[in-house]
Amino acid sequence: MPVSLADYGVAIFALGSITWVIVSVFGPKRNNQDLVKVISDNTRALTELSTLVRQQTELLRQQSEMIAELRLEVARKDGRTM
C-alpha cells in the first residue's frame, strides 16, 4: 500500500505507460496518407496565416506613422510642440 503522494504518482504513471503501450500495439492503425494530408494542410494554413500576420503588422506600422504625423500636424497648428 502506497504511503506517500509520490508513490501514488509513480503508480499512476506506470498504469498510464502500460495503457499507452497496449493501445499503441493493439489499437487501430492509422492510414499514413491521412497524416501526410493533414500535415500538408496545416503547413499551408500556417504559411497563409504568417503571411496575413506580416501584412497586418505592416498596416499597423503604417497607421502608427500616420497617427504620429497627424499629431505633429495638430501640434504645429496649435502652436505647440510635442
C-alpha positions as CSV (number, residue, x, y, z in Angstrom):
1,M,0.0,0.0,0.0
2,P,1.5,3.4,-1.1
3,V,2.4,5.6,1.9
4,S,3.1,8.9,0.2
5,L,1.9,11.1,-2.6
6,A,5.0,10.3,-4.6
7,D,4.1,6.6,-4.5
8,Y,0.6,7.4,-5.9
9,G,2.3,9.4,-8.7
10,V,4.6,6.6,-9.6
11,A,1.7,4.1,-9.7
12,I,-0.4,6.4,-11.9
13,F,2.5,7.0,-14.3
14,A,3.2,3.2,-14.5
15,L,-0.5,2.4,-15.2
16,G,-0.7,5.2,-17.8
17,S,2.5,3.9,-19.5
18,I,1.2,0.4,-19.6
19,T,-2.1,1.6,-21.1
20,W,-0.4,3.6,-23.7
21,V,1.8,0.7,-24.8
22,I,-1.3,-1.6,-25.0
23,V,-3.3,0.9,-27.0
24,S,-0.3,1.6,-29.3
25,V,0.4,-2.0,-30.1
26,F,-3.2,-3.4,-30.3
27,G,-5.1,-0.3,-31.2
28,P,-6.4,0.6,-34.7
29,K,-3.7,1.5,-37.2
30,R,-3.9,4.9,-38.9
31,N,-3.5,5.5,-42.6
32,N,-0.3,7.4,-43.2
33,Q,-1.8,9.1,-46.2
34,D,-4.3,10.9,-44.0
35,L,-1.4,12.0,-41.8
36,V,0.5,13.4,-44.8
37,K,-2.6,15.2,-46.0
38,V,-3.2,16.7,-42.5
39,I,0.4,17.9,-42.2
40,S,0.3,19.4,-45.7
41,D,-2.9,21.2,-45.0
42,N,-1.6,22.5,-41.7
43,T,1.6,23.7,-43.3
44,R,-0.3,25.5,-46.0
45,A,-2.7,27.1,-43.4
46,L,0.2,28.2,-41.2
47,T,2.0,29.7,-44.2
48,E,-1.1,31.7,-45.2
49,L,-1.6,32.8,-41.5
50,S,2.0,34.0,-41.2
51,T,1.6,36.0,-44.4
52,L,-1.5,37.6,-43.1
53,V,0.2,38.4,-39.8
54,R,3.0,40.1,-41.7
55,Q,0.5,42.2,-43.7
56,Q,-1.3,43.2,-40.6
57,T,1.9,44.2,-38.9
58,E,2.9,46.4,-41.8
59,L,-0.6,48.0,-41.8
60,L,-0.3,48.7,-38.1
61,R,3.1,50.2,-38.6
62,Q,1.8,52.5,-41.4
63,Q,-1.1,53.5,-39.3
64,S,1.1,54.4,-36.3
65,E,3.3,56.5,-38.6
66,M,0.2,58.3,-39.9
67,I,-1.1,58.9,-36.4
68,A,2.3,60.4,-35.4
69,E,2.3,62.7,-38.4
70,L,-1.3,63.8,-37.6
71,R,-0.3,64.6,-34.0
72,L,2.6,66.6,-35.2
73,E,0.5,68.5,-37.7
74,V,-2.1,69.2,-35.0
75,A,0.6,70.4,-32.6
76,R,2.0,72.7,-35.3
77,K,-1.4,74.2,-36.0
78,D,-1.9,74.8,-32.3
79,G,1.4,76.5,-32.0
80,R,2.9,74.0,-29.6
81,T,5.4,71.1,-30.0
82,M,5.2,67.6,-28.8
